[in-house]
Amino acid sequence: MPIERVIAAAVKLVDEVGPGDFSMRLLAQRLQSSTATLYRHFASKDEIFAEVVDHVLGEVPRHLTDTADTATWQERLITIADALFRTLKKHPTVVSLFNDHIPFGPQGLAARETAMGVLLSSGFSPEAAAKAYTVVAHYTIGFASQLGAYAGDGPEDDQGIREFYDSLDPARYPATVASAPFLPSSLDDEFRFGLQLIVDGLTTQLAAVPTPTTPSPHRR
């Protein structure tokens, strides 16, 4: 049985039942196969989960928006993070697997290489680039972990929340009542707002790094 078929079926199964209810038996049934066949390729479901994570990361390029050749590193980094977030929105139950499975697969390595390359080519030191990449990646994955909780929310839910905040006593909750028209904002808007704050902070940090200068030759 082709490994690619097994992994594709595993991704779909995790999407449907989540990691907690996933089992080798269920996957074997989905593939009309046996668990013995699966164990010839994978020692455990954790090995399959690692492949699921890498497979999902392989979908990120599909969600990349075109950026001009003249795009700044900030624009390119935001585009990469946004593509990851949109990919995870399609696989909300897979997100929790990122907590236990560092993306060591080819897709994960390629994604890391691209983002790190953007930062290094823009003047970040290797240490600063590594930290910046990790912060952006953890922020994106962490934000995506809320997707399941927001699955049932819609315009009617948001309107009800706004009306509740607006009905509060303005003398007791003046800040909340003043902000009621903007509470809650969409998860997408919150994500992009926070991502912009992170990128703005990285921009400030990069600007504060002294530019190396070439010492002039000593004259006698």
C-alpha positions as CSV (number, residue, x, y, z in Angstrom):
1,M,0.0,0.0,0.0
2,P,1.5,3.4,-1.0
3,I,2.6,5.4,2.1
4,E,1.2,8.6,0.5
5,R,-2.3,7.0,0.5
6,V,-1.9,6.0,4.2
7,I,-0.9,9.5,5.2
8,A,-3.7,11.2,3.2
9,A,-6.2,8.9,4.8
10,A,-4.7,9.7,8.3
11,V,-5.0,13.4,7.7
12,K,-8.6,13.1,6.7
13,L,-9.3,10.9,9.7
14,V,-7.7,13.3,12.2
15,D,-9.7,16.1,10.6
16,E,-12.9,14.1,11.3
17,V,-12.4,12.6,14.7
18,G,-9.4,14.4,16.2
19,P,-6.2,13.0,17.6
20,G,-7.9,11.7,20.7
21,D,-10.2,9.3,18.9
22,F,-7.8,8.4,16.2
23,S,-6.6,4.8,16.2
24,M,-4.7,2.4,14.0
25,R,-7.8,0.3,13.9
26,L,-9.9,3.1,12.6
27,L,-7.3,4.0,10.0
28,A,-7.1,0.4,8.8
29,Q,-10.8,0.3,8.4
30,R,-10.8,3.5,6.4
31,L,-8.2,2.0,4.1
32,Q,-10.0,-1.4,4.0
33,S,-6.8,-2.9,5.3
34,S,-5.4,-4.4,8.5
35,T,-3.5,-2.9,11.4
36,A,-0.8,-5.4,10.7
37,T,-0.3,-3.8,7.3
38,L,0.0,-0.4,8.9
39,Y,2.5,-1.6,11.5
40,R,4.8,-2.7,8.7
41,H,5.3,1.0,7.8
42,F,4.7,2.8,11.1
43,A,5.7,1.6,14.6
44,S,3.0,3.7,16.3
45,K,0.3,6.2,15.7
46,D,2.8,8.9,16.9
47,E,4.8,8.2,13.8
48,I,1.7,8.7,11.7
49,F,0.9,11.9,13.5
50,A,4.4,13.2,12.7
51,E,3.7,12.5,9.0
52,V,0.2,14.2,9.3
53,V,1.9,17.3,10.6
54,D,4.4,17.3,7.7
55,H,1.6,16.6,5.2
56,V,-0.4,19.6,6.4
57,L,2.7,21.9,6.3
58,G,3.0,20.8,2.6
59,E,-0.3,22.5,1.9
60,V,1.0,26.0,3.1
61,P,2.4,27.0,-0.4
62,R,-1.1,26.7,-1.8
63,H,-2.2,29.5,0.4
64,L,0.7,31.8,-0.3
65,T,-0.4,35.0,-1.9
66,D,1.8,36.5,-4.7
67,T,4.3,39.0,-3.4
68,A,6.2,41.4,-5.7
69,D,9.9,41.0,-6.1
70,T,10.2,44.4,-4.3
71,A,8.3,43.2,-1.3
72,T,9.9,44.0,2.0
73,W,10.9,41.3,4.5
74,Q,8.0,42.4,6.7
75,E,5.5,41.8,3.9
76,R,7.1,38.4,3.0
77,L,7.1,37.2,6.6
78,I,3.5,38.2,7.1
79,T,2.5,36.4,3.9
80,I,4.2,33.2,5.1
81,A,2.6,33.4,8.6
82,D,-0.8,34.1,7.1
83,A,-0.5,31.2,4.7
84,L,0.3,28.9,7.7
85,F,-2.7,30.3,9.6
86,R,-5.1,29.7,6.6
87,T,-3.8,26.2,6.2
88,L,-4.4,25.4,9.9
89,K,-7.9,26.8,9.6
90,K,-8.6,23.9,7.2
91,H,-7.3,21.4,9.7
92,P,-8.3,22.7,13.2
93,T,-8.1,19.3,14.9
94,V,-4.5,18.8,13.6
95,V,-3.2,21.9,15.3
96,S,-2.8,20.2,18.7
97,L,-0.3,17.7,17.1
98,F,2.2,20.5,16.7
99,N,2.6,20.6,20.5
100,D,4.1,17.1,20.5
101,H,5.6,16.8,17.1
102,I,8.4,19.2,16.0
103,P,8.2,19.4,12.2
104,F,11.3,17.5,11.2
105,G,9.9,16.2,7.9
106,P,10.8,17.6,4.5
107,Q,7.8,20.0,4.3
108,G,8.5,21.4,7.8
109,L,12.2,21.8,7.0
110,A,11.4,23.6,3.8
111,A,9.0,26.0,5.5
112,R,11.6,26.8,8.2
113,E,14.3,27.3,5.6
114,T,12.1,29.7,3.6
115,A,11.2,31.9,6.6
116,M,14.7,31.8,8.1
117,G,16.1,32.8,4.7
118,V,13.9,35.9,4.6
119,L,15.1,37.0,7.9
120,L,18.8,36.3,7.4
121,S,18.8,38.0,4.0
122,S,17.3,41.1,5.7
123,G,20.1,41.6,8.1
124,F,19.0,39.5,11.1
125,S,21.8,37.6,12.9
126,P,21.5,33.9,12.9
127,E,20.5,34.0,16.6
128,A,17.9,36.8,16.1
129,A,16.5,35.1,13.0
130,A,16.1,31.8,14.9
131,K,14.2,33.6,17.7
132,A,12.1,35.7,15.4
133,Y,11.1,32.6,13.4
134,T,10.2,30.7,16.5
135,V,8.1,33.6,17.9
136,V,6.1,34.0,14.7
137,A,5.6,30.3,14.3
138,H,4.5,29.7,17.9
139,Y,2.2,32.8,17.7
140,T,0.6,31.5,14.6
141,I,0.1,27.9,15.8
142,G,-1.0,29.1,19.2
143,F,-3.6,31.4,17.7
144,A,-4.7,28.6,15.4
145,S,-5.3,26.4,18.5
146,Q,-8.4,28.5,19.2
147,L,-10.0,27.6,16.0
148,G,-12.0,24.7,17.4
149,A,-13.4,26.9,20.2
150,Y,-14.6,29.4,17.7
151,A,-16.1,26.9,15.3
152,G,-19.7,27.5,16.2
153,D,-19.4,31.3,16.5
154,G,-21.0,33.5,13.8
155,P,-22.4,36.9,13.2
156,E,-25.4,36.3,15.4
157,D,-23.2,35.2,18.3
158,D,-21.0,38.3,17.9
159,Q,-24.0,40.6,17.8
160,G,-25.4,39.1,21.0
161,I,-22.0,39.7,22.8
162,R,-21.9,43.3,21.6
163,E,-25.4,43.9,22.8
164,F,-24.5,42.5,26.2
165,Y,-21.4,44.7,26.6
166,D,-23.4,47.7,25.3
167,S,-26.1,47.1,27.9
168,L,-23.7,47.3,30.8
169,D,-23.7,50.2,33.2
170,P,-21.4,52.8,31.7
171,A,-20.6,54.3,35.1
172,R,-19.3,51.0,36.3
173,Y,-17.8,49.6,33.0
174,P,-17.0,52.8,30.9
175,A,-14.1,51.2,29.0
176,T,-16.1,48.1,28.0
177,V,-19.2,50.1,27.0
178,A,-17.1,52.4,24.9
179,S,-15.4,49.5,23.1
180,A,-18.6,47.4,22.8
181,P,-19.0,48.0,19.0
182,F,-15.6,46.4,18.4
183,L,-16.1,43.4,20.8
184,P,-15.5,40.7,19.8
185,S,-13.4,41.1,16.7
186,S,-13.0,38.2,14.3
187,L,-10.3,35.7,15.0
188,D,-8.8,36.5,11.6
189,D,-8.6,40.2,12.4
190,E,-7.1,39.5,15.9
191,F,-4.5,37.2,14.3
192,R,-3.4,39.8,11.7
193,F,-3.4,42.6,14.3
194,G,-1.1,40.6,16.6
195,L,1.1,39.5,13.8
196,Q,1.6,43.1,12.7
197,L,2.6,44.0,16.3
198,I,5.2,41.3,16.3
199,V,6.6,42.3,12.9
200,D,6.7,46.0,14.0
201,G,8.6,45.0,17.1
202,L,11.1,43.0,15.0
203,T,11.5,46.0,12.7
204,T,12.3,48.2,15.6
205,Q,14.8,45.6,17.0
206,L,16.5,45.2,13.6
207,A,16.8,49.0,13.2
208,A,18.5,49.2,16.6
209,V,21.3,46.8,15.7
210,P,24.4,48.8,14.8
211,T,25.6,48.5,11.2
212,P,29.0,46.9,11.1
213,T,31.7,49.3,9.8
214,T,35.0,48.5,8.2
215,P,37.8,50.1,10.2
216,S,40.0,52.5,8.3
217,P,43.6,51.4,7.9
218,H,45.9,52.8,10.6
219,R,48.1,55.6,9.3
220,R,51.5,56.1,10.7
